[in-house]
């Protein structure tokens, strides 16, 4: 694993995905923020109607719009629990 990358886990009601990314951007009800390696521990709600952006393999990718969720970061590992329609 590249030192700039870190593991993330994305969970939904019907799937679980693990991947290595350099950063990801999420939207909370109070604004967007970027999560990079070494981010402080946090728990935040995710804004309904937003998408999750992440940098992987040299380019930016984005999820479909979500109906909300939670991001939890502990021990340099973000876990996103997403709600979909």
Backbone torsions as a table, in degrees:
resi	resn	phi	psi	omega
1	UNK	NA	133.9	174.9
2	UNK	-62.7	141.4	-180.0
3	UNK	-59.7	-24.5	-179.6
4	UNK	-82.2	-10.9	-177.6
5	UNK	-97.6	157.1	172.4
6	UNK	-147.5	161.5	-177.3
7	UNK	-82.9	139.7	170.1
8	UNK	-128.8	156.6	177.0
9	UNK	-127.2	131.6	178.8
10	UNK	-119.4	120.3	-178.6
11	UNK	-116.0	142.8	171.2
12	UNK	-140.2	-179.1	-176.8
13	UNK	-63.0	-21.0	-176.9
14	UNK	-129.5	7.7	179.9
15	UNK	-155.2	162.7	176.4
16	UNK	-139.9	126.8	-177.7
17	UNK	-128.0	134.3	174.1
18	UNK	-115.6	138.0	176.0
19	UNK	-154.8	163.6	174.9
20	UNK	-105.4	129.7	-179.5
21	UNK	-135.1	162.8	174.9
22	UNK	-88.6	-32.4	174.9
23	UNK	-163.4	162.9	171.1
24	UNK	-140.9	153.5	179.1
25	UNK	-121.9	130.4	179.4
26	UNK	-126.3	158.1	177.9
27	UNK	-113.4	124.6	174.1
28	UNK	-99.8	171.9	177.2
29	UNK	-60.7	-20.9	-179.1
30	UNK	-103.1	-0.2	178.4
31	UNK	143.7	169.9	-179.4
32	UNK	-88.8	152.0	173.5
33	UNK	-148.8	154.0	-179.2
34	UNK	-99.7	138.5	176.3
35	UNK	-112.5	123.0	-179.7
36	UNK	-127.8	168.7	178.0
37	UNK	-52.2	136.9	178.7
38	UNK	87.0	6.7	-179.8
39	UNK	-60.0	144.6	178.1
40	UNK	-64.4	150.6	175.2
41	UNK	-58.6	140.6	-178.1
42	UNK	-161.1	153.8	167.7
43	UNK	-128.0	129.7	-178.3
44	UNK	-144.1	146.4	170.3
45	UNK	-72.7	152.1	175.3
46	UNK	-107.5	139.3	-174.3
47	UNK	-73.7	131.7	175.2
48	UNK	-63.3	137.8	-179.9
49	UNK	88.8	-7.0	180.0
50	UNK	-88.5	169.1	174.7
51	UNK	-120.8	157.8	175.9
52	UNK	-99.0	124.6	176.4
53	UNK	-105.8	143.6	177.4
54	UNK	-149.2	153.9	-179.7
55	UNK	-105.6	118.1	-175.4
56	UNK	-145.4	135.8	175.5
57	UNK	54.5	37.2	174.0
58	UNK	85.0	4.8	177.3
59	UNK	-148.9	162.7	-179.4
60	UNK	-87.2	133.1	175.3
61	UNK	-121.1	163.4	-176.5
62	UNK	-145.7	143.1	175.6
63	UNK	-80.5	169.1	169.4
64	UNK	-67.1	160.0	176.8
65	UNK	-56.8	142.2	-178.7
66	UNK	-106.3	164.5	177.4
67	UNK	-99.5	14.6	-179.5
68	UNK	122.0	-175.1	178.8
69	UNK	153.7	-162.5	-177.3
70	UNK	-139.1	143.3	168.4
71	UNK	-117.6	134.7	178.9
72	UNK	-129.1	123.9	178.6
73	UNK	-116.9	124.9	176.3
74	UNK	-150.7	137.9	-179.7
75	UNK	55.6	40.6	176.9
76	UNK	62.7	25.4	178.7
77	UNK	-130.4	107.3	174.9
78	UNK	-75.2	136.1	171.1
79	UNK	-120.5	123.8	178.6
80	UNK	-109.3	127.0	175.3
81	UNK	-109.8	110.9	-172.0
82	UNK	-106.5	142.9	173.6
83	UNK	-104.7	130.6	178.5
84	UNK	-122.5	156.5	173.8
85	UNK	-71.5	NA	NA
